[in-house]
Amino acid sequence: MNSPAFWNSRTALTGRLLAPLGWIYAGTTAWRLAHSRPWQAPVPVICVGNLTAGGSGKTPVVRDLGIRLQELGLKPGILSRGYGGAERGPLKIDPGRHNAAQVGDEPLMLARDIPCWIAADRADGARAMIADGVGVIVMDDGLQNPTLVQDLKLVVVDGEVGFGNGRAIPAGPLRETLQSGIARADALIVVGRDKQNLTGTYSNNLNVLHADTELISEGDLPLGRLVAFAGIGRPDKFRASLIAKNAEIAAFHEFADHHPYSENELAALSEEAAALRARLVTTEKDWVRLNSTWRRKISQIEILLSWDNEDALSSLLNRVMRHD
């Protein structure tokens, strides 16, 4: 399910009518966080989370941090809930053996680069990771999860839509109040162009970092004529990024986030690409949800990050590694 349009409108009637339910949702989150007794892991825990439901660019940030920590000679591991997968864990993902239906598409994608565990209970997952020799844990999501002490809390936000209408689910996209989420954060990471002036709004209260998405194709650039499809939080962002790479979009199809593609849907997309003499492409997150037959027929586009202020990011990571 994609985010409803009224989540980005302060004046929409639906959002105003649902506001009391949003207060209850945010209040429940606040109570849970206030009355928890989280486990303190003996290794640093970096949480990459968001305050909103839907796509914010969080997963590329998790991957980027994991790779950076590896390059520093550390032994990072990614800890995920495994959304969309049937397994509850704790389970270390084997990309050659597990599939998205078992462990979720985002963890499966991340495990291609960095060791990744899924666990419904994050504290149990952290214990399993430490037993396996992990020296620093990067939590994929979990900012509102109270089971594990987080040494560094990074809030990721889409610079184009920001925090929407500022209301909590179901009246808006927020998982908790903005005030409480910002107060607990160590840094705000704005992904994409800052159209909501998030830097000006929050830079007096916490570190604000900026990153942008960068597409990497498994084929040669330019991308050429494409039939593209995406089932991610913000499919329109993928389309815009392809156009920015000078791709010719013959057709583009949007699906709900984590959409499980049927054989009929994939066959129809393949036939359309053939008829339009175009290359059929999708995001890496969508690609890992496909079976081996379709993976050979469809090209994947990897989404990486480029940072405006890498020194600020390095400073944050060094601080947590020293337990400052």
C-alpha positions as CSV (number, residue, x, y, z in Angstrom):
1,M,0.0,0.0,0.0
2,N,1.4,3.4,-1.0
3,S,1.0,6.5,1.2
4,P,-2.4,8.3,0.9
5,A,-2.2,11.8,-0.6
6,F,-3.8,13.4,2.5
7,W,-0.7,12.5,4.5
8,N,1.0,15.4,2.8
9,S,-1.7,18.0,3.4
10,R,-2.3,19.9,6.6
11,T,-5.7,21.0,5.4
12,A,-7.2,17.8,4.0
13,L,-10.4,16.9,5.8
14,T,-9.6,13.2,6.1
15,G,-6.4,13.9,8.1
16,R,-8.1,16.3,10.4
17,L,-10.9,13.8,11.1
18,L,-8.4,11.0,11.8
19,A,-6.2,13.2,14.1
20,P,-7.6,11.8,17.4
21,L,-6.6,8.3,16.3
22,G,-3.2,9.7,15.5
23,W,-2.9,11.0,19.0
24,I,-3.7,7.6,20.4
25,Y,-1.1,6.0,18.1
26,A,1.6,8.4,19.1
27,G,0.7,8.2,22.7
28,T,1.0,4.4,22.6
29,T,4.4,4.6,21.1
30,A,5.5,7.2,23.8
31,W,4.2,4.9,26.6
32,R,6.0,1.9,25.1
33,L,9.3,3.7,24.9
34,A,9.0,5.3,28.3
35,H,8.2,1.9,30.1
36,S,10.8,-0.3,28.3
37,R,13.9,-1.9,29.8
38,P,16.1,-2.3,26.8
39,W,19.2,-4.6,26.7
40,Q,22.6,-2.9,26.6
41,A,24.7,-4.8,24.0
42,P,28.5,-5.0,24.7
43,V,29.1,-3.6,21.2
44,P,28.1,-0.3,19.6
45,V,24.5,-0.2,18.2
46,I,23.8,2.3,15.4
47,C,20.1,2.7,14.6
48,V,19.1,4.0,11.2
49,G,15.4,4.7,11.4
50,N,12.7,7.2,10.4
51,L,9.8,9.0,12.0
52,T,7.5,8.2,9.1
53,A,5.9,5.2,7.4
54,G,6.9,4.7,3.8
55,G,10.1,5.2,1.8
56,S,12.6,7.7,3.1
57,G,15.9,6.4,1.8
58,K,16.7,4.5,4.9
59,T,17.9,1.2,3.4
60,P,20.6,2.8,1.2
61,V,21.9,4.6,4.3
62,V,22.1,1.3,6.2
63,R,24.1,-0.3,3.3
64,D,26.4,2.7,3.1
65,L,27.2,2.6,6.8
66,G,27.8,-1.1,6.7
67,I,30.2,-0.8,3.9
68,R,32.0,2.1,5.5
69,L,32.4,0.2,8.7
70,Q,33.8,-2.8,6.8
71,E,36.3,-0.5,5.1
72,L,37.5,0.7,8.5
73,G,38.4,-2.9,9.3
74,L,35.5,-3.5,11.7
75,K,33.1,-6.4,11.7
76,P,29.6,-4.8,11.2
77,G,26.4,-6.7,11.0
78,I,22.9,-5.5,10.0
79,L,20.0,-6.3,12.2
80,S,16.5,-6.2,10.6
81,R,13.0,-7.2,11.6
82,G,12.7,-8.9,8.3
83,Y,9.5,-7.2,7.2
84,G,7.6,-9.2,4.6
85,G,9.3,-12.5,5.5
86,A,7.9,-15.5,7.2
87,E,11.0,-16.3,9.4
88,R,11.1,-14.8,12.8
89,G,14.7,-15.5,13.6
90,P,17.2,-14.8,14.9
91,L,18.5,-16.0,11.6
92,K,21.6,-15.1,9.6
93,I,20.7,-14.6,6.0
94,D,22.3,-16.6,3.3
95,P,21.6,-14.9,0.0
96,G,22.3,-18.1,-1.9
97,R,19.8,-20.1,0.1
98,H,17.1,-17.7,1.4
99,N,14.5,-15.8,-0.6
100,A,12.5,-12.6,0.0
101,A,9.4,-14.6,1.1
102,Q,11.4,-16.1,3.9
103,V,13.5,-13.1,5.1
104,G,12.1,-10.0,3.4
105,D,13.3,-8.1,0.4
106,E,15.4,-5.4,2.1
107,P,17.4,-7.7,4.4
108,L,18.0,-10.1,1.4
109,M,19.3,-7.2,-0.6
110,L,21.5,-5.9,2.2
111,A,23.0,-9.3,2.9
112,R,24.6,-9.3,-0.6
113,D,27.1,-6.8,0.8
114,I,27.1,-7.0,4.6
115,P,26.3,-9.9,7.0
116,C,22.7,-9.5,7.9
117,W,20.4,-11.0,10.6
118,I,16.7,-10.9,10.9
119,A,14.9,-11.1,14.3
120,A,11.5,-10.3,15.5
121,D,13.1,-9.7,18.9
122,R,15.9,-7.2,18.3
123,A,17.7,-8.0,21.5
124,D,17.7,-11.7,20.7
125,G,19.0,-10.9,17.3
126,A,21.8,-8.7,18.7
127,R,22.9,-11.6,21.0
128,A,23.1,-14.0,18.1
129,M,25.1,-11.5,16.1
130,I,27.6,-10.9,18.9
131,A,28.0,-14.7,19.4
132,D,28.9,-14.8,15.7
133,G,31.7,-12.2,16.1
134,V,29.9,-9.0,15.0
135,G,31.7,-6.0,16.5
136,V,29.2,-3.2,15.6
137,I,25.4,-3.5,15.0
138,V,23.6,-1.4,12.4
139,M,19.9,-1.6,13.0
140,D,17.8,-1.2,9.9
141,D,14.8,0.6,11.3
142,G,13.8,0.2,14.9
143,L,13.9,3.8,16.2
144,Q,10.6,3.1,17.9
145,N,11.7,-0.4,19.1
146,P,12.4,-0.4,22.8
147,T,14.2,-3.7,23.3
148,L,17.8,-2.7,22.5
149,V,19.8,0.3,23.7
150,Q,20.9,2.4,20.7
151,D,24.2,4.3,21.0
152,L,23.7,6.4,17.8
153,K,20.2,7.3,16.5
154,L,20.1,8.5,12.9
155,V,16.7,9.7,11.5
156,V,16.4,9.5,7.8
157,V,13.9,11.8,6.0
158,D,13.0,12.3,2.3
159,G,13.9,15.9,1.5
160,E,11.1,16.2,-1.0
161,V,8.1,15.4,1.3
162,G,9.7,15.8,4.8
163,F,7.5,14.8,7.6
164,G,4.2,15.1,5.7
165,N,1.3,16.8,7.4
166,G,3.0,16.4,10.9
167,R,0.3,14.0,12.1
168,A,0.6,10.4,13.4
169,I,-0.8,7.3,11.7
170,P,-3.5,7.0,10.5
171,A,-4.0,10.8,10.2
172,G,-0.5,11.2,8.8
173,P,2.8,9.4,8.2
174,L,4.4,9.9,11.6
175,R,5.1,6.9,13.9
176,E,5.5,9.2,16.9
177,T,5.4,12.9,17.5
178,L,8.0,15.0,15.7
179,Q,9.0,16.6,19.0
180,S,9.8,13.3,20.7
181,G,11.5,11.8,17.6
182,I,13.8,14.8,17.0
183,A,14.6,15.0,20.8
184,R,15.9,11.4,20.7
185,A,17.9,11.7,17.5
186,D,21.6,12.3,17.3
187,A,21.5,13.4,13.6
188,L,19.0,14.0,10.8
189,I,19.9,12.6,7.4
190,V,18.1,14.4,4.6
191,V,18.0,12.3,1.4
192,G,17.5,14.2,-1.8
193,R,16.8,17.8,-2.4
194,D,15.7,19.6,0.8
195,K,12.5,21.1,-0.6
196,Q,11.0,21.3,2.9
197,N,13.8,23.4,4.4
198,L,14.5,20.7,7.0
199,T,18.1,22.0,7.4
200,G,16.9,25.4,8.4
201,T,14.2,24.0,10.7
202,Y,16.3,21.5,12.6
203,S,20.0,22.4,12.3
204,N,20.0,24.4,15.6
205,N,18.9,21.3,17.5
206,L,20.9,18.5,16.0
207,N,23.4,17.5,13.3
208,V,21.9,17.6,9.8
209,L,23.6,15.6,7.0
210,H,22.7,15.5,3.4
211,A,22.9,12.6,0.9
212,D,21.5,12.0,-2.5
213,T,20.7,8.8,-4.4
214,E,22.8,7.6,-7.2
215,L,21.8,4.9,-9.7
216,I,24.2,2.2,-10.7
217,S,23.2,0.0,-13.7
218,E,24.5,-3.5,-14.3
219,G,24.5,-2.7,-18.0
220,D,26.3,0.1,-19.9
221,L,25.4,3.7,-19.6
222,P,23.5,5.5,-20.9
223,L,20.5,3.4,-19.8
224,G,18.8,3.8,-23.2
225,R,15.1,3.0,-23.9
226,L,13.4,1.4,-20.9
227,V,10.2,-0.2,-19.6
228,A,10.7,0.3,-15.9
229,F,8.7,-0.8,-12.8
230,A,9.0,-0.5,-9.1
231,G,7.3,-1.6,-6.0
232,I,9.0,0.6,-3.4
233,G,8.0,3.3,-1.0
234,R,8.3,6.1,-3.5
235,P,8.3,4.7,-7.1
236,D,8.2,8.2,-8.5
237,K,11.6,8.8,-7.1
238,F,13.0,5.9,-9.1
239,R,11.4,7.2,-12.3
240,A,12.8,10.7,-11.7
241,S,16.3,9.2,-11.1
242,L,16.2,7.3,-14.3
243,I,15.2,10.4,-16.2
244,A,18.1,12.3,-14.5
245,K,20.4,9.6,-16.0
246,N,19.0,10.5,-19.5
247,A,17.1,7.2,-19.8
248,E,14.2,7.2,-22.3
249,I,11.2,5.9,-20.4
250,A,9.0,4.1,-22.9
251,A,6.7,3.0,-20.0
252,F,6.7,3.1,-16.2
253,H,4.6,1.0,-13.8
254,E,4.2,1.6,-10.1
255,F,3.3,-1.1,-7.6
256,A,2.8,-1.1,-3.8
257,D,5.9,-1.3,-1.6
258,H,7.1,-5.0,-1.3
259,H,4.6,-6.1,-4.0
260,P,4.9,-9.8,-4.7
261,Y,4.9,-10.0,-8.5
262,S,2.8,-12.7,-10.2
263,E,3.9,-14.6,-13.3
264,N,1.2,-12.9,-15.3
265,E,2.3,-9.5,-14.2
266,L,5.9,-10.2,-15.1
267,A,5.0,-11.8,-18.4
268,A,2.9,-8.7,-19.3
269,L,5.8,-6.4,-18.5
270,S,8.2,-8.5,-20.6
271,E,5.8,-8.6,-23.5
272,E,5.4,-4.8,-23.3
273,A,9.2,-4.3,-23.3
274,A,9.6,-6.5,-26.3
275,A,6.8,-4.7,-28.2
276,L,8.4,-1.3,-27.4
277,R,11.9,-2.6,-28.1
278,A,13.0,-1.5,-24.7
279,R,15.1,-2.9,-21.9
280,L,13.0,-4.2,-18.9
281,V,14.5,-2.8,-15.6
282,T,13.6,-2.5,-11.9
283,T,15.2,-1.6,-8.6
284,E,17.5,-4.0,-6.8
285,K,14.9,-4.3,-4.0
286,D,12.3,-5.4,-6.5
287,W,14.8,-7.7,-8.4
288,V,15.6,-9.8,-5.2
289,R,11.9,-10.6,-5.0
290,L,12.0,-12.3,-8.4
291,N,12.8,-16.0,-9.1
292,S,15.9,-17.0,-10.9
293,T,14.2,-17.2,-14.3
294,W,13.0,-13.6,-14.2
295,R,16.2,-12.4,-12.7
296,R,17.9,-13.5,-15.9
297,K,15.4,-11.5,-18.0
298,I,15.2,-8.3,-16.0
299,S,18.0,-5.8,-15.3
300,Q,18.4,-4.4,-11.8
301,I,19.3,-0.9,-11.0
302,E,21.2,-0.4,-7.7
303,I,20.6,2.7,-5.6
304,L,23.6,4.0,-3.7
305,L,24.3,7.2,-1.8
306,S,26.6,10.2,-2.3
307,W,27.2,12.4,0.7
308,D,27.6,16.2,0.7
309,N,29.4,16.1,4.1
310,E,31.3,12.9,4.6
311,D,33.5,14.4,7.3
312,A,30.4,15.0,9.5
313,L,29.3,11.4,8.9
314,S,32.8,10.1,9.8
315,S,32.8,12.2,13.0
316,L,29.5,10.6,14.1
317,L,30.7,7.1,13.5
318,N,34.0,7.8,15.2
319,R,32.2,9.1,18.2
320,V,30.0,6.0,18.7
321,M,32.9,3.7,18.1
322,R,34.8,5.4,21.0
323,H,31.5,5.3,23.1
324,D,31.7,9.1,23.6
